[in-house]
Amino acid sequence: MREGMKKMMMHRAGVTVGVVAAAILAGGAPARAQNVSHGSVDAGVLYSFQGGATPPTTDPSFPQPGIGGSAFGLTASGTVALATAVDVGAELSVPARFDAIQTSGGTSPFAQIDNQHRDSILSALVRIHPRSWQSSRVRVDAVGGFSFVWEDTLQQTEYGAPGATAPSSPHGPQVDISRTTKGVMGGVDVEFPLSAHLSVVPEARFYWIAREDPSDGTPSALLGLSPFVFRAAATLRVSF
């Protein structure tokens, strides 16, 4: 009888364990499915900084220095899941214009050049997020891609006599100097989930942009733009 009762108790224990395991698996599967993201949309504010390139000559008739500055702006992106750890999409980054002054002179009439510049950048975005980088509190993504860049500068010039150190005439007409070019982007996202579908995401982006060579002498080349641009952003991410 004792042997029969022992077998019955073992059978009931096995059934209980099986039921509990099935319940855990049944409850865990939807939870995992809910955590799988099929894509996301980000939007937020950015801060952009870029230095000026070193002029190719010290000739005072060449505009000095290369222009650089910083400005706030807006950024937005959207991605779809390509694989478990890879998303693809596009990102738009548009800062306000920064103001930079150049001067030229020497034996030529003195010129003070007021430049209001910005680089608007549209990037083909690849976001990589290996599982080993993720936790329930922080998720880290590596990002990169090819970029299309629209350089746009509003320029006005004041003139003075040769050898002067300040302009003596009012601003001339405003000139729009613009060109499109290409570049590459790399960076990182650090995602802090607020809920299953909403996160706060600090972002960092480093860009290399193909600028015109200063020796070309074109209006864009004379700006002395650096090929390197850094942008930091704070965004809200909605996952779906």
C-alpha positions as a printed NumPy array, in Angstrom:
array([[  0.   ,   0.   ,   0.   ],
       [  2.842,   2.322,   0.9  ],
       [  4.404,   1.659,  -2.493],
       [  1.083,   2.468,  -4.217],
       [  0.643,   5.715,  -2.262],
       [  4.246,   6.722,  -3.075],
       [  3.642,   6.19 ,  -6.795],
       [  0.378,   8.176,  -6.616],
       [  2.103,  11.103,  -4.822],
       [  4.936,  11.105,  -7.374],
       [  2.405,  11.094, -10.197],
       [  0.51 ,  14.038,  -8.689],
       [  3.775,  15.953,  -8.132],
       [  4.752,  15.361, -11.747],
       [  1.365,  16.587, -12.946],
       [  1.645,  19.701, -10.739],
       [  5.135,  20.526, -12.017],
       [  3.957,  20.047, -15.584],
       [  0.97 ,  22.349, -15.073],
       [  3.137,  25.041, -13.449],
       [  5.73 ,  24.813, -16.229],
       [  3.026,  25.064, -18.885],
       [  1.545,  28.108, -17.149],
       [  4.951,  29.813, -16.991],
       [  5.617,  29.143, -20.665],
       [  2.144,  30.27 , -21.651],
       [  2.497,  33.477, -19.654],
       [  6.062,  34.146, -20.783],
       [  5.484,  33.787, -24.525],
       [  3.134,  36.781, -24.841],
       [  5.478,  38.847, -22.667],
       [  8.383,  38.098, -24.984],
       [  6.253,  38.789, -28.019],
       [  5.238,  42.167, -26.554],
       [  8.922,  43.108, -26.179],
       [  9.695,  42.469, -29.848],
       [  9.801,  45.821, -31.659],
       [  8.838,  45.972, -35.309],
       [ 10.004,  49.577, -35.662],
       [ 10.217,  52.969, -33.998],
       [  9.804,  56.718, -34.508],
       [ 12.064,  59.26 , -32.752],
       [ 11.767,  63.048, -32.453],
       [ 13.573,  65.589, -30.318],
       [ 15.977,  68.502, -29.978],
       [ 19.644,  68.58 , -30.945],
       [ 22.762,  70.621, -30.328],
       [ 25.18 ,  70.909, -33.251],
       [ 28.838,  71.941, -33.145],
       [ 31.443,  72.28 , -35.868],
       [ 34.802,  74.015, -36.   ],
       [ 36.264,  75.953, -38.906],
       [ 38.856,  74.509, -41.256],
       [ 42.367,  75.962, -41.301],
       [ 42.756,  78.31 , -44.309],
       [ 45.238,  77.027, -46.923],
       [ 47.143,  80.326, -46.919],
       [ 47.955,  83.284, -44.674],
       [ 47.386,  85.697, -47.556],
       [ 45.174,  88.449, -46.032],
       [ 43.146,  88.655, -49.233],
       [ 41.865,  85.124, -48.517],
       [ 38.812,  85.132, -46.151],
       [ 39.886,  84.288, -42.594],
       [ 39.144,  82.219, -40.52 ],
       [ 37.206,  79.15 , -41.656],
       [ 33.671,  79.433, -40.308],
       [ 32.382,  77.329, -37.422],
       [ 29.827,  77.567, -34.651],
       [ 27.044,  75.89 , -32.748],
       [ 23.247,  75.938, -32.753],
       [ 20.202,  74.088, -31.469],
       [ 17.779,  72.37 , -33.802],
       [ 15.432,  69.442, -34.377],
       [ 15.903,  65.805, -35.326],
       [ 13.517,  63.026, -36.335],
       [ 13.947,  59.437, -37.487],
       [ 12.021,  56.309, -38.293],
       [ 13.145,  52.686, -38.507],
       [ 11.748,  49.224, -39.187],
       [ 13.166,  45.934, -37.944],
       [ 15.264,  44.123, -40.533],
       [ 16.405,  41.374, -38.141],
       [ 16.356,  40.655, -34.405],
       [ 19.282,  42.994, -33.736],
       [ 19.186,  45.271, -36.807],
       [ 16.84 ,  48.133, -37.746],
       [ 17.006,  50.258, -40.899],
       [ 15.448,  53.62 , -41.675],
       [ 16.189,  57.311, -42.154],
       [ 17.133,  60.247, -39.92 ],
       [ 16.733,  63.99 , -40.555],
       [ 18.863,  66.493, -38.623],
       [ 18.198,  70.244, -39.077],
       [ 19.865,  72.844, -36.821],
       [ 19.252,  76.576, -36.732],
       [ 21.845,  78.752, -38.457],
       [ 24.958,  79.836, -36.6  ],
       [ 26.615,  83.19 , -37.27 ],
       [ 30.315,  83.488, -38.171],
       [ 32.397,  86.457, -39.306],
       [ 35.262,  86.39 , -41.815],
       [ 37.51 ,  89.219, -42.937],
       [ 39.818,  89.779, -45.881],
       [ 41.959,  92.703, -46.998],
       [ 45.622,  93.307, -47.517],
       [ 46.129,  95.325, -50.688],
       [ 42.511,  94.602, -51.646],
       [ 39.603,  96.543, -50.147],
       [ 38.847,  95.428, -46.6  ],
       [ 35.821,  93.109, -46.398],
       [ 33.889,  91.926, -43.364],
       [ 31.748,  88.936, -44.296],
       [ 28.769,  87.91 , -42.163],
       [ 27.895,  84.231, -42.702],
       [ 24.766,  82.528, -41.346],
       [ 25.273,  78.848, -42.011],
       [ 23.675,  75.459, -41.405],
       [ 24.087,  71.89 , -42.632],
       [ 20.809,  69.983, -43.011],
       [ 21.548,  66.255, -43.037],
       [ 19.437,  63.297, -44.169],
       [ 21.008,  59.94 , -43.29 ],
       [ 20.214,  56.384, -44.302],
       [ 20.188,  54.852, -40.826],
       [ 21.309,  51.398, -39.692],
       [ 20.768,  50.709, -35.976],
       [ 22.443,  47.668, -34.382],
       [ 21.389,  46.487, -30.919],
       [ 22.973,  43.154, -29.897],
       [ 21.174,  41.379, -27.078],
       [ 24.349,  41.402, -24.964],
       [ 24.174,  45.226, -24.849],
       [ 20.615,  45.324, -23.513],
       [ 19.092,  45.311, -20.036],
       [ 15.671,  46.067, -18.586],
       [ 16.812,  49.592, -17.652],
       [ 19.204,  50.63 , -20.43 ],
       [ 19.484,  49.666, -24.084],
       [ 22.503,  50.661, -26.163],
       [ 22.41 ,  50.936, -29.974],
       [ 25.255,  51.54 , -32.409],
       [ 24.162,  53.582, -35.429],
       [ 25.7  ,  54.486, -38.763],
       [ 24.911,  55.265, -42.35 ],
       [ 25.46 ,  57.245, -45.53 ],
       [ 24.411,  60.924, -45.41 ],
       [ 23.124,  63.505, -47.866],
       [ 24.055,  67.038, -46.808],
       [ 22.612,  70.4  , -47.847],
       [ 25.04 ,  73.215, -47.072],
       [ 23.274,  76.58 , -46.952],
       [ 24.813,  79.956, -46.094],
       [ 23.231,  83.408, -46.125],
       [ 26.076,  85.875, -46.645],
       [ 26.345,  89.675, -46.487],
       [ 29.51 ,  91.728, -46.923],
       [ 30.594,  95.174, -45.728],
       [ 33.594,  96.91 , -47.334],
       [ 36.269,  99.374, -46.286],
       [ 39.315, 101.015, -47.855],
       [ 42.485,  98.953, -48.483],
       [ 44.436,  98.619, -45.249],
       [ 41.383,  99.417, -43.097],
       [ 40.484,  97.256, -40.106],
       [ 36.763,  97.996, -40.091],
       [ 34.097,  98.384, -42.777],
       [ 32.92 , 101.822, -43.815],
       [ 29.927, 100.846, -45.938],
       [ 26.573,  99.283, -45.036],
       [ 25.857,  95.608, -45.661],
       [ 25.572,  94.665, -49.296],
       [ 22.76 ,  92.466, -50.638],
       [ 22.265,  89.065, -49.07 ],
       [ 23.664,  86.169, -51.111],
       [ 22.553,  82.545, -50.701],
       [ 25.441,  80.082, -51.089],
       [ 24.238,  76.478, -51.176],
       [ 25.343,  73.09 , -52.438],
       [ 24.56 ,  69.428, -51.845],
       [ 27.218,  66.921, -50.915],
       [ 27.649,  63.555, -49.243],
       [ 29.043,  62.178, -46.008],
       [ 29.027,  59.343, -43.522],
       [ 27.645,  59.167, -40.006],
       [ 28.345,  57.062, -36.921],
       [ 27.149,  57.269, -33.353],
       [ 25.349,  55.742, -30.429],
       [ 21.871,  55.766, -28.842],
       [ 21.316,  55.088, -25.125],
       [ 17.665,  54.164, -24.592],
       [ 15.933,  54.473, -21.205],
       [ 12.495,  52.768, -21.379],
       [  9.598,  54.58 , -19.701],
       [  7.037,  51.973, -20.7  ],
       [  6.673,  49.083, -23.132],
       [  6.456,  51.464, -26.116],
       [  7.933,  54.791, -24.955],
       [ 11.572,  55.663, -24.204],
       [ 13.84 ,  58.637, -23.594],
       [ 16.906,  58.391, -25.853],
       [ 20.06 ,  60.523, -25.6  ],
       [ 21.883,  60.352, -28.944],
       [ 25.357,  61.248, -30.235],
       [ 26.252,  61.603, -33.908],
       [ 29.618,  62.14 , -35.6  ],
       [ 29.623,  63.185, -39.267],
       [ 32.306,  63.388, -41.92 ],
       [ 31.195,  65.616, -44.804],
       [ 32.86 ,  65.989, -48.211],
       [ 33.573,  69.726, -48.384],
       [ 34.938,  71.7  , -51.308],
       [ 38.692,  72.226, -51.225],
       [ 39.5  ,  75.817, -50.119],
       [ 41.97 ,  76.087, -52.994],
       [ 39.073,  75.721, -55.487],
       [ 38.184,  79.371, -54.906],
       [ 34.399,  78.857, -55.212],
       [ 32.079,  80.745, -52.828],
       [ 31.452,  77.538, -50.871],
       [ 35.149,  76.663, -50.714],
       [ 36.01 ,  80.149, -49.364],
       [ 33.789,  79.502, -46.322],
       [ 36.407,  77.15 , -44.88 ],
       [ 33.943,  74.575, -43.553],
       [ 35.337,  71.717, -41.487],
       [ 34.508,  68.194, -42.679],
       [ 33.743,  67.153, -39.08 ],
       [ 30.41 ,  67.843, -37.367],
       [ 29.222,  66.646, -33.951],
       [ 25.579,  66.574, -32.847],
       [ 24.037,  65.539, -29.531],
       [ 20.291,  65.059, -29.142],
       [ 17.602,  64.15 , -26.647],
       [ 14.63 ,  62.385, -28.191],
       [ 11.454,  60.502, -27.359],
       [ 11.151,  57.107, -29.047],
       [  7.828,  55.399, -29.747],
       [  8.203,  51.69 , -30.562],
       [  5.56 ,  49.609, -32.295]])
